[in-house]
Amino acid sequence: MELNLTTTPHAPRRADLASRYMTLTKDVMPQLARTTHGHWPVRNDHCFQRIVLDNVCGGVWYDYLQRPAYRNLTFDQAERAVRLCDQIIAGDTDLAALNAQSLVWRGKAPSTKAKG
């Protein structure tokens, strides 16, 4: 889904984009994970939210946004979050790779450096 960025009465508002992000991460993606997308590495809404927001922010989201995040997203961040969700759902973006990067930013992923 490509969003219209022009300022027309039909252009999405920041609040609409944030609401769409919440619907995708709280309802749509967890349902897909339980049904047709069983290969995804996460199932819970908060995991989808972490992955998407960390990747939108380029690091641990709460280092960039006040809580609650969905209320404090800029228009650009909300738009990128919705786009990223859509890309994940469509299989155009690798959720496992996004999750791995999120875990690296959080210091929870095993080191990929060679041992020796």
N, C-alpha and C positions, 0 to 999 in steps of 0.2 A: 504494500500500500504506500504510494507516494503522496506525501502531504502537500497541500497547496500553501505556499508561504506568502502569497500576496495578501494585502490587507483588504479583503472584501468581506461582505457580510457572511460569506460561506467559509471563510478561513477559520481553522480551529483556534480556539482560545487555549491559553495555558492550562486553565482548570479542566477543560475538556480532554486535553492530552494527558494530563496527570490522572484523570479518572479512567481513561482508556488503559493507561499503564497499569493501574491497580486492578482493573478487570482482567487484563491479560495475565498478570502474575498471581493474582489471588484465586481466580476461577478457571480460566481457559487453560493455562499451562499445566497446573496440577492435574486437571482432568485428563489432558492429553498424556501426561506422564503415567497415569494409571491405566490408560487404554491403549491408544495407537502408538505412543512414543515411549514404550517401555525401556528402550535403550538409553534414555536420558539418565545422567548420573544423579539427578535430584528429583524429588517428588513434592516437597513442601513449598508452600507459597513464599515463606520468608527466604528460602534458598534461591528461588527465582529472582526475588527482589534484590538480594545481595549481589548475585551474579550480574544482573542487568545494571544496577546502580554503580557497582564498582567499575564496570567496564565503561559506562558513560562518563564517570568522573576520572578515570585513569588512575585509580587507587582506591583505598578503603573509603567508601562513600561518606561516612560520618566525619572524615577529616575535611570534607568539602561542603557538606550540607548540614544545616540544622535539622533536628528532628521535629516533627515527622517529615521524612524526606519528601514524600509525594506533595506535601503542601509547600515545600521550599524549592522545588525544582524550577529553574528558569524555563522560559519557553523553549529555548534550544535544547536543554537537557531533557525536558519532557518529550519533545519531538524525537530526539535520538533514542530515548528509552522505548517509545512505542515502535519506532523503526527496528530497533534491535530485537524486540520481542517478536515482531512480525517475521524477521529474517530467521530467527531461531525456529519458530513454528513451521516455516516453509522449508526448513532444512538447508537454507542458504548460508547459515552461520553455525559453526560447530559449538554446541553448548558445552561439551566436555572441555574443549580448549578454553572457553571463556571461564568456566568454573575453575580450571587449573590455574589460570592467571589470577583470578580473584583470591584463591588460596595462597598463591605466592605473595601477593601484596599483603596478606594477613599473617604471613609467617607460618602458615599451617600446611604447606606443601613440602614434600621431601625435596631436598636439594638436588638439582640436576647437574651439579658440578661433578666432574670426574674425580674419583677418589684415588689417592696414590701417594 
